[in-house]
Amino acid sequence: MKRIANLYVAELRPSREWLTLRRLLAINVSLLVVFVVAWVVAQVVVSQQQSTSIELGNTTTAVEAQLQQRQSELDNALNDPELNNALAETQQVFVLRQRLLEQMQQFTQQNQQNYSQLLIDLAAADQEAIWLQRIYVNDNALSLEGHTLQPQQLPSWLASFSGYTSLQQRPFGVFELRDEGEQGLRFVVGHTQDSRIMSSTAGGSNP
């Protein structure tokens, strides 16, 4: 029968110190290296920031100088009498043209409305015995050219104009009557102030 006796006593085990001189030196060297690297990086960053700040300052100074120069040029230009006179004339011309354009638009719109109403009234006063072939409007003077197989209807047709707004204020007269056989009677009637224009136009259209 075997028996084992433990003759190793824990109290007699040799002790080892964790913090030795070598470890302490290694820790110090590591910390020194970290501090040096951090210092170098900080110096590089500071140097870059300083360079950027200097560049921004130079750019800002240049921009301010350009702005001052442009402001000085603008002040000199605004104080130029010739330029001010030219601007005043241009503004006056613009205002006059604007007024002229507004008047032309109003005049055109009014003429379009009057012409539309004129066509509506002529259509309402239409008679089967009379057919129109041409309508002349010259400076608000109206002249009409057409044919009829019943000439006796012309007076009543002209008299019916008094019932329409665009026709009742126009003094109509007969400019020309011509018998064209089977085609009936050719007539030209219209505003008395437009008689010469209509007569020359009607005469020029005849063979």
LOGUMI-539720 format. One record per residue (C-alpha): chain; residue in one letter; residue number from 0; x, y, z. Coordinates in steps of 0.2 Angstrom, whole numbers, plus 5000, padded with zeros to 4 digits. Layout:
REM LOGUMI-539720
kette=A, rest=A, nr=NUM, c1=X, c2=Y, c3=Z
...
***
This chain:
REM LOGUMI-539720
kette=A, rest=M, nr=0, c1=5000, c2=5000, c3=5000
kette=A, rest=K, nr=1, c1=5007, c2=5017, c3=4994
kette=A, rest=R, nr=2, c1=5006, c2=5033, c3=5003
kette=A, rest=I, nr=3, c1=5010, c2=5050, c3=4996
kette=A, rest=A, nr=4, c1=5016, c2=5063, c3=5008
kette=A, rest=N, nr=5, c1=5016, c2=5082, c3=5002
kette=A, rest=L, nr=6, c1=5031, c2=5089, c3=5009
kette=A, rest=Y, nr=7, c1=5028, c2=5106, c3=4999
kette=A, rest=V, nr=8, c1=5023, c2=5120, c3=5011
kette=A, rest=A, nr=9, c1=5014, c2=5135, c3=5004
kette=A, rest=E, nr=10, c1=5022, c2=5146, c3=5016
kette=A, rest=L, nr=11, c1=5039, c2=5141, c3=5010
kette=A, rest=R, nr=12, c1=5035, c2=5145, c3=4991
kette=A, rest=P, nr=13, c1=5046, c2=5159, c3=4984
kette=A, rest=S, nr=14, c1=5037, c2=5175, c3=4981
kette=A, rest=R, nr=15, c1=5039, c2=5185, c3=4964
kette=A, rest=E, nr=16, c1=5035, c2=5204, c3=4964
kette=A, rest=W, nr=17, c1=5024, c2=5210, c3=4950
kette=A, rest=L, nr=18, c1=5031, c2=5228, c3=4948
kette=A, rest=T, nr=19, c1=5048, c2=5225, c3=4943
kette=A, rest=L, nr=20, c1=5061, c2=5238, c3=4937
kette=A, rest=R, nr=21, c1=5060, c2=5232, c3=4920
kette=A, rest=R, nr=22, c1=5041, c2=5233, c3=4919
kette=A, rest=L, nr=23, c1=5041, c2=5250, c3=4926
kette=A, rest=L, nr=24, c1=5053, c2=5256, c3=4914
kette=A, rest=A, nr=25, c1=5043, c2=5248, c3=4899
kette=A, rest=I, nr=26, c1=5027, c2=5257, c3=4906
kette=A, rest=N, nr=27, c1=5036, c2=5274, c3=4907
kette=A, rest=V, nr=28, c1=5044, c2=5272, c3=4889
kette=A, rest=S, nr=29, c1=5026, c2=5267, c3=4882
kette=A, rest=L, nr=30, c1=5018, c2=5282, c3=4890
kette=A, rest=L, nr=31, c1=5032, c2=5293, c3=4884
kette=A, rest=V, nr=32, c1=5030, c2=5287, c3=4866
kette=A, rest=V, nr=33, c1=5011, c2=5290, c3=4867
kette=A, rest=F, nr=34, c1=5013, c2=5308, c3=4874
kette=A, rest=V, nr=35, c1=5026, c2=5311, c3=4860
kette=A, rest=V, nr=36, c1=5015, c2=5305, c3=4846
kette=A, rest=A, nr=37, c1=5000, c2=5314, c3=4853
kette=A, rest=W, nr=38, c1=5010, c2=5330, c3=4854
kette=A, rest=V, nr=39, c1=5016, c2=5328, c3=4836
kette=A, rest=V, nr=40, c1=4999, c2=5325, c3=4830
kette=A, rest=A, nr=41, c1=4992, c2=5340, c3=4840
kette=A, rest=Q, nr=42, c1=5006, c2=5351, c3=4832
kette=A, rest=V, nr=43, c1=5002, c2=5345, c3=4815
kette=A, rest=V, nr=44, c1=4983, c2=5349, c3=4817
kette=A, rest=V, nr=45, c1=4987, c2=5366, c3=4825
kette=A, rest=S, nr=46, c1=4999, c2=5370, c3=4810
kette=A, rest=Q, nr=47, c1=4986, c2=5365, c3=4797
kette=A, rest=Q, nr=48, c1=4972, c2=5375, c3=4806
kette=A, rest=Q, nr=49, c1=4984, c2=5390, c3=4807
kette=A, rest=S, nr=50, c1=4988, c2=5389, c3=4788
kette=A, rest=T, nr=51, c1=4969, c2=5387, c3=4784
kette=A, rest=S, nr=52, c1=4965, c2=5403, c3=4795
kette=A, rest=I, nr=53, c1=4979, c2=5413, c3=4786
kette=A, rest=E, nr=54, c1=4972, c2=5408, c3=4769
kette=A, rest=L, nr=55, c1=4954, c2=5412, c3=4774
kette=A, rest=G, nr=56, c1=4960, c2=5429, c3=4781
kette=A, rest=N, nr=57, c1=4970, c2=5433, c3=4765
kette=A, rest=T, nr=58, c1=4954, c2=5428, c3=4755
kette=A, rest=T, nr=59, c1=4943, c2=5438, c3=4766
kette=A, rest=T, nr=60, c1=4954, c2=5453, c3=4764
kette=A, rest=A, nr=61, c1=4955, c2=5452, c3=4746
kette=A, rest=V, nr=62, c1=4936, c2=5450, c3=4744
kette=A, rest=E, nr=63, c1=4934, c2=5466, c3=4756
kette=A, rest=A, nr=64, c1=4946, c2=5475, c3=4745
kette=A, rest=Q, nr=65, c1=4936, c2=5470, c3=4729
kette=A, rest=L, nr=66, c1=4920, c2=5475, c3=4737
kette=A, rest=Q, nr=67, c1=4926, c2=5492, c3=4742
kette=A, rest=Q, nr=68, c1=4933, c2=5495, c3=4725
kette=A, rest=R, nr=69, c1=4916, c2=5490, c3=4717
kette=A, rest=Q, nr=70, c1=4907, c2=5501, c3=4729
kette=A, rest=S, nr=71, c1=4918, c2=5516, c3=4725
kette=A, rest=E, nr=72, c1=4915, c2=5513, c3=4706
kette=A, rest=L, nr=73, c1=4897, c2=5512, c3=4709
kette=A, rest=D, nr=74, c1=4897, c2=5528, c3=4719
kette=A, rest=N, nr=75, c1=4906, c2=5537, c3=4706
kette=A, rest=A, nr=76, c1=4895, c2=5530, c3=4693
kette=A, rest=L, nr=77, c1=4879, c2=5536, c3=4702
kette=A, rest=N, nr=78, c1=4886, c2=5553, c3=4704
kette=A, rest=D, nr=79, c1=4890, c2=5555, c3=4685
kette=A, rest=P, nr=80, c1=4878, c2=5568, c3=4678
kette=A, rest=E, nr=81, c1=4878, c2=5560, c3=4661
kette=A, rest=L, nr=82, c1=4873, c2=5543, c3=4667
kette=A, rest=N, nr=83, c1=4859, c2=5550, c3=4678
kette=A, rest=N, nr=84, c1=4852, c2=5560, c3=4663
kette=A, rest=A, nr=85, c1=4853, c2=5545, c3=4652
kette=A, rest=L, nr=86, c1=4844, c2=5534, c3=4666
kette=A, rest=A, nr=87, c1=4831, c2=5548, c3=4668
kette=A, rest=E, nr=88, c1=4828, c2=5548, c3=4649
kette=A, rest=T, nr=89, c1=4827, c2=5530, c3=4648
kette=A, rest=Q, nr=90, c1=4815, c2=5529, c3=4662
kette=A, rest=Q, nr=91, c1=4804, c2=5542, c3=4654
kette=A, rest=V, nr=92, c1=4804, c2=5533, c3=4637
kette=A, rest=F, nr=93, c1=4799, c2=5517, c3=4646
kette=A, rest=V, nr=94, c1=4785, c2=5526, c3=4655
kette=A, rest=L, nr=95, c1=4779, c2=5533, c3=4638
kette=A, rest=R, nr=96, c1=4780, c2=5517, c3=4629
kette=A, rest=Q, nr=97, c1=4771, c2=5508, c3=4643
kette=A, rest=R, nr=98, c1=4757, c2=5521, c3=4642
kette=A, rest=L, nr=99, c1=4756, c2=5519, c3=4623
kette=A, rest=L, nr=100, c1=4755, c2=5500, c3=4624
kette=A, rest=E, nr=101, c1=4741, c2=5501, c3=4637
kette=A, rest=Q, nr=102, c1=4731, c2=5513, c3=4626
kette=A, rest=M, nr=103, c1=4734, c2=5502, c3=4611
kette=A, rest=Q, nr=104, c1=4728, c2=5487, c3=4620
kette=A, rest=Q, nr=105, c1=4713, c2=5496, c3=4626
kette=A, rest=F, nr=106, c1=4709, c2=5502, c3=4608
kette=A, rest=T, nr=107, c1=4712, c2=5485, c3=4601
kette=A, rest=Q, nr=108, c1=4701, c2=5477, c3=4613
kette=A, rest=Q, nr=109, c1=4687, c2=5490, c3=4611
kette=A, rest=N, nr=110, c1=4688, c2=5488, c3=4592
kette=A, rest=Q, nr=111, c1=4687, c2=5469, c3=4593
kette=A, rest=Q, nr=112, c1=4672, c2=5471, c3=4604
kette=A, rest=N, nr=113, c1=4664, c2=5484, c3=4593
kette=A, rest=Y, nr=114, c1=4667, c2=5473, c3=4577
kette=A, rest=S, nr=115, c1=4660, c2=5458, c3=4585
kette=A, rest=Q, nr=116, c1=4644, c2=5467, c3=4590
kette=A, rest=L, nr=117, c1=4643, c2=5474, c3=4573
kette=A, rest=L, nr=118, c1=4643, c2=5457, c3=4565
kette=A, rest=I, nr=119, c1=4631, c2=5451, c3=4577
kette=A, rest=D, nr=120, c1=4619, c2=5465, c3=4573
kette=A, rest=L, nr=121, c1=4621, c2=5463, c3=4554
kette=A, rest=A, nr=122, c1=4617, c2=5444, c3=4556
kette=A, rest=A, nr=123, c1=4601, c2=5449, c3=4566
kette=A, rest=A, nr=124, c1=4596, c2=5462, c3=4553
kette=A, rest=D, nr=125, c1=4598, c2=5449, c3=4539
kette=A, rest=Q, nr=126, c1=4584, c2=5447, c3=4526
kette=A, rest=E, nr=127, c1=4582, c2=5432, c3=4514
kette=A, rest=A, nr=128, c1=4580, c2=5444, c3=4499
kette=A, rest=I, nr=129, c1=4597, c2=5453, c3=4503
kette=A, rest=W, nr=130, c1=4614, c2=5444, c3=4504
kette=A, rest=L, nr=131, c1=4630, c2=5453, c3=4508
kette=A, rest=Q, nr=132, c1=4646, c2=5450, c3=4499
kette=A, rest=R, nr=133, c1=4658, c2=5463, c3=4507
kette=A, rest=I, nr=134, c1=4659, c2=5472, c3=4523
kette=A, rest=Y, nr=135, c1=4671, c2=5487, c3=4524
kette=A, rest=V, nr=136, c1=4675, c2=5495, c3=4541
kette=A, rest=N, nr=137, c1=4687, c2=5511, c3=4540
kette=A, rest=D, nr=138, c1=4689, c2=5522, c3=4555
kette=A, rest=N, nr=139, c1=4673, c2=5516, c3=4562
kette=A, rest=A, nr=140, c1=4664, c2=5520, c3=4546
kette=A, rest=L, nr=141, c1=4654, c2=5505, c3=4539
kette=A, rest=S, nr=142, c1=4650, c2=5501, c3=4521
kette=A, rest=L, nr=143, c1=4641, c2=5486, c3=4514
kette=A, rest=E, nr=144, c1=4641, c2=5478, c3=4497
kette=A, rest=G, nr=145, c1=4629, c2=5465, c3=4491
kette=A, rest=H, nr=146, c1=4615, c2=5459, c3=4479
kette=A, rest=T, nr=147, c1=4596, c2=5458, c3=4480
kette=A, rest=L, nr=148, c1=4583, c2=5451, c3=4469
kette=A, rest=Q, nr=149, c1=4570, c2=5462, c3=4477
kette=A, rest=P, nr=150, c1=4577, c2=5480, c3=4477
kette=A, rest=Q, nr=151, c1=4561, c2=5487, c3=4485
kette=A, rest=Q, nr=152, c1=4567, c2=5478, c3=4501
kette=A, rest=L, nr=153, c1=4583, c2=5489, c3=4503
kette=A, rest=P, nr=154, c1=4574, c2=5504, c3=4511
kette=A, rest=S, nr=155, c1=4566, c2=5493, c3=4525
kette=A, rest=W, nr=156, c1=4582, c2=5484, c3=4527
kette=A, rest=L, nr=157, c1=4591, c2=5500, c3=4530
kette=A, rest=A, nr=158, c1=4577, c2=5506, c3=4541
kette=A, rest=S, nr=159, c1=4579, c2=5491, c3=4552
kette=A, rest=F, nr=160, c1=4596, c2=5496, c3=4557
kette=A, rest=S, nr=161, c1=4589, c2=5509, c3=4569
kette=A, rest=G, nr=162, c1=4585, c2=5494, c3=4581
kette=A, rest=Y, nr=163, c1=4603, c2=5488, c3=4583
kette=A, rest=T, nr=164, c1=4616, c2=5497, c3=4594
kette=A, rest=S, nr=165, c1=4631, c2=5496, c3=4583
kette=A, rest=L, nr=166, c1=4620, c2=5502, c3=4568
kette=A, rest=Q, nr=167, c1=4608, c2=5515, c3=4574
kette=A, rest=Q, nr=168, c1=4620, c2=5529, c3=4575
kette=A, rest=R, nr=169, c1=4627, c2=5527, c3=4558
kette=A, rest=P, nr=170, c1=4620, c2=5538, c3=4544
kette=A, rest=F, nr=171, c1=4619, c2=5527, c3=4529
kette=A, rest=G, nr=172, c1=4617, c2=5532, c3=4511
kette=A, rest=V, nr=173, c1=4617, c2=5523, c3=4494
kette=A, rest=F, nr=174, c1=4633, c2=5524, c3=4485
kette=A, rest=E, nr=175, c1=4629, c2=5513, c3=4470
kette=A, rest=L, nr=176, c1=4615, c2=5503, c3=4462
kette=A, rest=R, nr=177, c1=4618, c2=5492, c3=4447
kette=A, rest=D, nr=178, c1=4607, c2=5480, c3=4438
kette=A, rest=E, nr=179, c1=4617, c2=5464, c3=4434
kette=A, rest=G, nr=180, c1=4603, c2=5454, c3=4426
kette=A, rest=E, nr=181, c1=4600, c2=5437, c3=4433
kette=A, rest=Q, nr=182, c1=4611, c2=5441, c3=4447
kette=A, rest=G, nr=183, c1=4599, c2=5455, c3=4453
kette=A, rest=L, nr=184, c1=4603, c2=5472, c3=4459
kette=A, rest=R, nr=185, c1=4621, c2=5476, c3=4465
kette=A, rest=F, nr=186, c1=4621, c2=5489, c3=4479
kette=A, rest=V, nr=187, c1=4634, c2=5498, c3=4489
kette=A, rest=V, nr=188, c1=4627, c2=5507, c3=4505
kette=A, rest=G, nr=189, c1=4636, c2=5514, c3=4520
kette=A, rest=H, nr=190, c1=4641, c2=5528, c3=4531
kette=A, rest=T, nr=191, c1=4641, c2=5544, c3=4521
kette=A, rest=Q, nr=192, c1=4658, c2=5549, c3=4527
kette=A, rest=D, nr=193, c1=4665, c2=5533, c3=4519
kette=A, rest=S, nr=194, c1=4657, c2=5537, c3=4502
kette=A, rest=R, nr=195, c1=4673, c2=5541, c3=4492
kette=A, rest=I, nr=196, c1=4682, c2=5526, c3=4498
kette=A, rest=M, nr=197, c1=4668, c2=5514, c3=4494
kette=A, rest=S, nr=198, c1=4665, c2=5522, c3=4477
kette=A, rest=S, nr=199, c1=4683, c2=5520, c3=4472
kette=A, rest=T, nr=200, c1=4684, c2=5502, c3=4479
kette=A, rest=A, nr=201, c1=4668, c2=5497, c3=4471
kette=A, rest=G, nr=202, c1=4673, c2=5506, c3=4455
kette=A, rest=G, nr=203, c1=4690, c2=5497, c3=4455
kette=A, rest=S, nr=204, c1=4683, c2=5480, c3=4457
kette=A, rest=N, nr=205, c1=4672, c2=5482, c3=4442
kette=A, rest=P, nr=206, c1=4678, c2=5475, c3=4425
***
